[in-house]
Amino acid sequence: MLETAQDEHLAAIRAAVRDSHPLTLAYQALGDREPRRRRARPLALEARGDLTYLRAYCYLAEAELTFRLDRVTAVE
């Protein structure tokens, strides 16, 4: 069975949450023309309805943010 990019992102994010290691996200916010790279320390995954969110400390914003996983275009 082929995994979608979103499935691969979710697997990488789950591993980062489990192992408590930072990751880099390319995140396409609603008002942005291009995805932005965000270095973040993942804290938890949360399901709300049909959507999954990542709660993480974002080093760029210097704050805890919530990222919608369907807006993540790449994970490193």
C-alpha positions as CSV (number, residue, x, y, z in Angstrom):
1,M,0.0,0.0,0.0
2,L,1.3,3.5,-0.9
3,E,1.6,6.0,1.8
4,T,0.6,9.6,1.1
5,A,2.9,12.5,2.0
6,Q,0.6,13.4,4.8
7,D,0.9,9.8,6.2
8,E,4.7,10.1,6.0
9,H,4.7,13.5,7.8
10,L,2.5,12.1,10.5
11,A,4.8,9.1,11.1
12,A,7.8,11.5,11.3
13,I,6.0,13.8,13.7
14,R,4.8,10.9,15.9
15,A,8.4,9.7,16.2
16,A,9.6,13.2,17.1
17,V,6.9,13.5,19.8
18,R,7.7,10.1,21.2
19,D,11.5,10.7,21.2
20,S,11.2,14.4,22.2
21,H,13.4,15.6,19.4
22,P,13.0,18.9,17.4
23,L,12.0,18.9,13.8
24,T,11.8,21.3,10.9
25,L,8.4,21.8,9.3
26,A,7.5,23.5,6.1
27,Y,4.1,25.0,7.0
28,Q,1.6,26.7,4.7
29,A,-0.4,29.1,6.9
30,L,-3.7,30.2,5.5
31,G,-2.5,33.8,4.6
32,D,1.0,32.8,3.4
33,R,1.8,32.5,-0.3
34,E,4.6,30.1,0.3
35,P,5.3,27.6,3.1
36,R,7.6,28.8,5.9
37,R,10.2,26.7,7.5
38,R,9.7,26.4,11.3
39,R,12.0,24.7,13.7
40,A,9.9,23.3,16.5
41,R,10.0,21.0,19.6
42,P,6.9,18.8,19.3
43,L,4.8,18.5,22.4
44,A,1.6,16.6,21.5
45,L,-0.6,15.5,18.7
46,E,-4.3,16.3,19.0
47,A,-7.3,15.1,17.0
48,R,-10.2,17.5,16.6
49,G,-13.0,16.2,14.4
50,D,-11.4,15.1,11.1
51,L,-8.3,17.2,11.6
52,T,-5.0,16.4,13.4
53,Y,-3.0,19.2,15.0
54,L,0.6,19.4,16.3
55,R,1.1,21.4,19.5
56,A,4.8,22.5,19.5
57,Y,7.2,25.1,20.8
58,C,8.2,27.1,17.7
59,Y,11.7,28.5,18.0
60,L,11.0,31.2,15.4
61,A,7.9,32.6,17.2
62,E,9.4,31.8,20.7
63,A,6.0,30.5,21.7
64,E,3.9,27.4,21.8
65,L,1.9,27.1,18.6
66,T,-0.6,24.7,17.1
67,F,-0.1,23.5,13.5
68,R,-2.7,21.9,11.4
69,L,-1.1,18.8,9.9
70,D,-2.9,19.1,6.5
71,R,-0.9,22.4,6.1
72,V,2.5,20.8,6.7
73,T,4.2,20.4,3.3
74,A,7.5,18.8,4.5
75,V,9.0,17.4,7.6
76,E,12.8,17.0,8.4
